[in-house]
Amino acid sequence: MKHRKLGRTSDQRRAMLRAMVTYLLENGQIKTTVTRAKEVAPVAEKMITLAKKNDLPAYRQALGYITKEDVAKKLFQEIGPKYADRNGGYTRVVKIGPRRGDAAEMAIVQLV
């Protein structure tokens, strides 16, 4: 299997990933389960790679995925230039142990 289903239909899963990537780019890190973190990290890396191109088609493609316009502007004006000399590896997934309620393995996804 290429992607995890995360117990959701495809449209719900896509909406959840869009929201999580937007929040990650807005705040720099998110706390979530390990399986969700492993799905969010590659998508966020693709958005940062788009921002490194810094042209109109890339900006419009990012706007099609990111749910907030100000986050897309931040991505292209601040985050993209910050990683201009780096070839991938823009995110880090750190496991932080089980969640108290249901013992789900938790992780923090952060921009490096």
SVG drawing of the C-alpha trace seen along z (x, -y; Angstrom):
<svg xmlns="http://www.w3.org/2000/svg" viewBox="-15 -37 38 39">
<polyline fill="none" stroke="black" stroke-width="0.4" points="0.0,0.0 1.3,-3.4 -0.7,-5.4 -2.3,-4.7 -6.1,-5.0 -6.3,-6.3 -9.8,-5.0 -11.4,-7.6 -12.8,-7.9 -10.6,-9.5 -12.2,-12.9 -12.1,-13.1 -8.5,-11.9 -7.5,-14.5 -9.2,-17.3 -7.5,-16.2 -4.1,-16.2 -4.7,-19.6 -5.6,-21.0 -2.7,-19.4 -0.2,-20.6 -1.6,-24.2 -1.4,-24.1 2.2,-22.8 3.4,-25.5 1.6,-28.1 3.0,-27.2 6.2,-25.2 5.1,-22.0 2.1,-19.9 1.4,-17.1 -0.4,-14.1 -0.3,-10.3 2.7,-8.6 0.8,-7.2 -0.7,-10.6 2.7,-12.3 4.2,-9.9 1.6,-10.8 1.8,-14.6 5.6,-14.9 6.0,-14.0 3.1,-16.3 4.6,-19.2 8.0,-18.6 6.4,-18.7 4.8,-22.1 8.2,-23.4 9.8,-22.1 7.1,-24.0 8.0,-27.2 11.7,-26.8 10.7,-27.2 9.2,-30.5 7.2,-31.1 3.5,-31.7 2.5,-28.1 4.1,-26.7 2.3,-29.4 -1.1,-28.5 -0.4,-24.8 0.3,-25.4 -2.8,-27.6 -4.8,-24.7 -3.7,-22.5 -3.1,-24.9 -6.4,-26.1 -5.2,-29.6 -3.9,-32.2 -1.7,-33.9 0.0,-30.6 0.8,-30.2 2.3,-33.7 4.4,-32.8 5.4,-29.6 6.7,-31.4 8.2,-34.5 9.7,-33.0 9.9,-29.2 10.9,-28.6 14.0,-31.0 15.0,-29.6 15.4,-26.1 16.8,-27.3 20.2,-25.6 18.8,-22.4 18.0,-19.3 15.1,-17.8 14.6,-16.7 12.6,-19.8 10.5,-18.0 11.3,-15.9 9.0,-13.3 9.8,-12.9 8.0,-10.1 6.9,-11.3 5.2,-8.2 1.7,-7.0 -1.4,-9.2 -3.0,-9.0 -6.5,-8.3 -6.1,-5.5 -2.4,-4.8 -2.0,-5.8 1.6,-6.4 2.1,-10.2 4.6,-12.2 5.6,-15.8 6.1,-16.9 8.3,-20.0 10.0,-22.0 13.8,-21.6"/>
</svg>
